[in-house]
Amino acid sequence: MPELCRFLGIVIRMFAEAGAPHATAHFHVQYQEHAAVYGIDPVERLEGSLPQRQSRLVEAWAELHQDELMRDWVLLQKGRPPMTIEPLH
């Protein structure tokens, strides 16, 4: 699964399943032993869990980079590699 960004111990990844496009544009988040999936538009947690602080950081980051996340979603659906996204500072 391609890594898009990493900040404060949070890893953001995205992938597409060949021949079976997902219905909802989303990305995957890993923080220590926690994992969650977030929708891109709107930015919301779809499944999994993160500690509250990390969840807020992910949501803030995703709001700032929503256009870039959608760009990467489209690239992956077309079978092309995604571009990295700037981390939260």
Residue pairs with C-beta under 8 A, 6 or more apart in sequence:
1 13
1 14
1 15
1 28
2 13
2 14
2 15
2 76
2 81
2 82
3 11
3 12
3 13
3 84
4 12
4 13
4 14
4 27
4 69
4 72
4 82
4 83
4 84
4 85
5 11
5 12
5 61
5 65
5 84
5 85
5 86
5 87
6 12
6 87
7 57
7 61
7 87
7 88
7 89
8 54
8 57
8 88
9 31
9 32
9 54
10 29
10 30
10 31
10 54
10 57
10 58
11 29
11 30
11 31
12 27
12 28
12 29
12 58
12 61
12 85
13 27
13 28
13 29
13 30
14 26
14 27
14 28
14 69
14 72
14 73
14 76
14 82
15 28
15 76
16 22
16 73
16 76
16 77
16 79
18 79
21 77
24 39
24 46
25 39
25 40
25 41
25 69
25 70
25 73
26 37
26 38
26 39
26 40
26 46
26 73
27 37
27 38
27 40
27 62
27 69
28 35
28 36
28 37
29 35
29 36
29 37
29 38
29 48
29 50
29 54
29 58
31 50
31 51
31 54
34 48
34 49
34 50
34 51
34 54
35 48
36 45
36 46
36 47
36 48
36 49
36 50
36 55
36 58
37 45
37 46
37 47
37 48
38 44
38 45
38 46
38 58
38 59
38 62
39 45
39 46
40 62
40 66
40 69
40 70
40 73
41 66
41 70
43 59
43 62
43 63
43 66
45 55
45 59
49 55
50 58
57 88
60 88
61 87
61 88
62 69
64 88
65 85
65 86
68 83
68 85
69 85
71 83
72 82
72 83
72 85
75 81
75 82
75 83
76 82
